[in-house]
Amino acid sequence: MSKALEGVRILDMTHVQSGPTCTQLLAWFGADVIKVERPGVGDATRGQLRDIPDVDSLYFTMLNHNKRSVTLNPKTEKGKKIFAKLIGECDVMVENFAPGAIDRMGFPWEKIQEINPRMIYASIKGFGPGPYEECKVYENVAQCTGGSASTTGEIDGFPMVTGSQIGDSGTGLNLALGIVTALYHREKSGKGQRVTCAMQDGVLNLCRVKLRDQQRMAHGPMKEYPQYPNAEFGNAVPRAGNASGGGQPGWIVKCKGWETDPDSYAYVIAQAAAFPALAKTIGHEDWLEDPEWNTPEARLPKIDKLFEEVEKWTMTKTKFEVMHILNPLNVPVGPILSMKELAEEPALRETGTVVEVDHPERGKYLTVGNPVKLSDSPAEVVRSPLLGEHTDNILRDVVGMSDDEIAAAKEEGAV
Ligand SMILES: CC(C)(COP(=O)(O)OP(=O)(O)OC[C@H]1O[C@@H](n2cnc3c(N)ncnc32)[C@H](O)[C@@H]1OP(=O)(O)O)[C@@H](O)C(=O)NCCC(=O)NCCS
């Protein structure tokens, strides 16, 4: 079975998380990803948050599967020549350095186009053009400037960042889509193009419904927010705790064992169509005849009371029992699964979403596999490369250098 992106060669100048997420995904689809790293140093994440001394961190290994690593310094004279040759031999170049870093290496977009007019040059930056375009950005800065933090958190609490890496990995996904779209376009135009993704834009895109709500506020209180009907809304979209954000009310409720297990909770959505079944299950058949409860409009001002009653019932069941009882009744419900539970879930192992990988220096570890499944191009997760593991190989086979030339380049510190 061939891989979807077989034959596509990627010059991977990415580091940390956002860019590597993108190129890892393309590698899983079958692209040949050549990760360029600074000689002797490599991607900074190799050494960050290390759990085992002198071994590539999980941070690095979990973001750089299926890639080859070449060490190269494009700031040296010989390094520039090798880098130019790699640009000529690759289809896509991806980078997420601080603004201007690739230009400072001597490779602005114009030069890249001159070397290889078919090259697709893809970048992630913190911000798009504007007042902040020169800024360096990490995940939480993107969450804060993209609208996520201001709309996440307890109702009367401070802004909150989420544990999901929506700025880094989220933007990496956007970039991957941009790249395959540009590759598709190149089939027709014969030309490469620039693809740029800003992390602020990526986060705001994921917060689309909150910009929707900002505009709805001009036309009266938003009745699905917990602030309705008793609290003030202010002039910007407020934080809404665990309210569902959609048209159906939902909340996180305690389940049996919550006193000792911090994840013994479930999210329950009181969808109108399934409300009679939910009410009966929690012992409130009386609500079905009661005009104070039997319409969504009547329930809206007392959603907190509704979930208090739901919780009285869920506290008598484990989160999995809650799921098993409510799902067949078409009540949407999700147990709060811990990372431990996800790591141990057999179904996720079965689908390749959680994968065990063997690494020559660290041994076996778990990673998240490709979340996108293609029926004719299955992804196989291959361990991340050691620093410079494929340098000789790539210089010989892709750049076309002789052994003597490779030795000379090493001598000069170019590779
Ligand atoms: C993530 C970020 C904040 C990290 O900042 P940083 O650690 O200071 O690293 P920078 O990107 O500024 O710089 C990397 C430097 O290494 C140099 N470098 C990178 N690869 C190199 C190589 N193979 N050989 C020699 N030098 C290299 C770059 O040229 C640059 O040097 P310069 O500033 O002198 O031009 C920054 O890269 C950034 O804002 N990126 C864009 C947004 C982004 O993707 N953020 C999320 C990351 S998960």
The ligand as a Tripos MOL2 file, in Angstrom:
@<TRIPOS>MOLECULE
LIG
   48    50     1     0     0
SMALL
NO_CHARGES

@<TRIPOS>ATOM
      1 C1          9.4790   29.6330   19.5300 C.3       1 LIG1
      2 C2         10.3320   30.8740   19.6540 C.3       1 LIG1
      3 C3          9.7390   31.8400   20.6690 C.3       1 LIG1
      4 C4         11.7170   30.4220   20.1310 C.3       1 LIG1
      5 O1         12.5880   31.5170   20.1800 O.3       1 LIG1
      6 P1         14.1760   31.2840   20.3410 P.3       1 LIG1
      7 O2         14.4380   30.0780   21.1500 O.co2     1 LIG1
      8 O3         14.7520   32.5680   20.8140 O.co2     1 LIG1
      9 O4         14.6630   30.9060   18.8730 O.3       1 LIG1
     10 P2         14.5960   31.8070   17.5590 P.3       1 LIG1
     11 O5         13.5670   31.2770   16.6590 O.co2     1 LIG1
     12 O6         14.5410   33.2610   17.8910 O.co2     1 LIG1
     13 O7         16.0580   31.6800   16.9330 O.3       1 LIG1
     14 C5         16.6560   30.6580   16.5390 C.3       1 LIG1
     15 C6         18.0910   31.0850   16.2050 C.3       1 LIG1
     16 O8         18.7630   29.8910   15.9530 O.3       1 LIG1
     17 C7         19.3370   29.9730   14.6730 C.3       1 LIG1
     18 N1         19.3250   28.6400   14.0610 N.ar      1 LIG1
     19 C8         18.2690   27.8150   13.8790 C.ar      1 LIG1
     20 N2         18.6510   26.7050   13.2550 N.ar      1 LIG1
     21 C9         19.9710   26.8350   13.0480 C.ar      1 LIG1
     22 C10        20.9450   26.0030   12.4340 C.ar      1 LIG1
     23 N3         20.6290   24.8250   11.9160 N.pl3     1 LIG1
     24 N4         22.2130   26.4530   12.3800 N.ar      1 LIG1
     25 C11        22.5660   27.6330   12.8890 C.ar      1 LIG1
     26 N5         21.6960   28.4770   13.4800 N.ar      1 LIG1
     27 C12        20.4020   28.0630   13.5430 C.ar      1 LIG1
     28 C13        18.4550   30.9190   13.9120 C.3       1 LIG1
     29 O9         19.1270   31.4050   12.7840 O.3       1 LIG1
     30 C14        18.1970   31.9640   14.9650 C.3       1 LIG1
     31 O10        19.3040   32.8220   15.0740 O.3       1 LIG1
     32 P3         19.2250   34.4420   14.9020 P.3       1 LIG1
     33 O11        18.1890   34.9270   15.8500 O.co2     1 LIG1
     34 O12        20.5990   34.8940   15.2650 O.co2     1 LIG1
     35 O13        18.8540   34.7640   13.5250 O.co2     1 LIG1
     36 C15        10.4670   31.5580   18.2830 C.3       1 LIG1
     37 O14        11.1520   30.7100   17.4050 O.3       1 LIG1
     38 C16         9.1400   31.9650   17.6740 C.2       1 LIG1
     39 O15         8.5180   32.9200   18.0800 O.2       1 LIG1
     40 N6          8.6770   31.1940   16.6550 N.am      1 LIG1
     41 C17         7.4890   31.4950   15.9190 C.3       1 LIG1
     42 C18         6.2460   31.1390   16.6780 C.3       1 LIG1
     43 C19         6.2120   29.7050   17.1040 C.2       1 LIG1
     44 O16         6.2560   28.7900   16.3290 O.2       1 LIG1
     45 N7          6.0640   29.5260   18.4260 N.am      1 LIG1
     46 C20         5.6990   28.2710   19.0060 C.3       1 LIG1
     47 C21         6.8020   27.3950   19.2270 C.3       1 LIG1
     48 S1          6.1470   25.8940   19.8640 S.3       1 LIG1
@<TRIPOS>BOND
     1     1     2 1
     2     2     3 1
     3     2     4 1
     4     2    36 1
     5     4     5 1
     6     5     6 1
     7     6     7 2
     8     6     8 1
     9     6     9 1
    10     9    10 1
    11    10    11 2
    12    10    12 1
    13    10    13 1
    14    13    14 1
    15    14    15 1
    16    15    16 1
    17    15    30 1
    18    16    17 1
    19    17    18 1
    20    17    28 1
    21    18    19 ar
    22    18    27 ar
    23    19    20 ar
    24    20    21 ar
    25    21    22 ar
    26    21    27 ar
    27    22    23 1
    28    22    24 ar
    29    24    25 ar
    30    25    26 ar
    31    26    27 ar
    32    28    29 1
    33    28    30 1
    34    30    31 1
    35    31    32 1
    36    32    33 2
    37    32    34 1
    38    32    35 1
    39    36    37 1
    40    36    38 1
    41    38    39 2
    42    38    40 1
    43    40    41 1
    44    41    42 1
    45    42    43 1
    46    43    44 2
    47    43    45 1
    48    45    46 1
    49    46    47 1
    50    47    48 1
@<TRIPOS>SUBSTRUCTURE
     1 LIG1         1 GROUP 0 **** ****
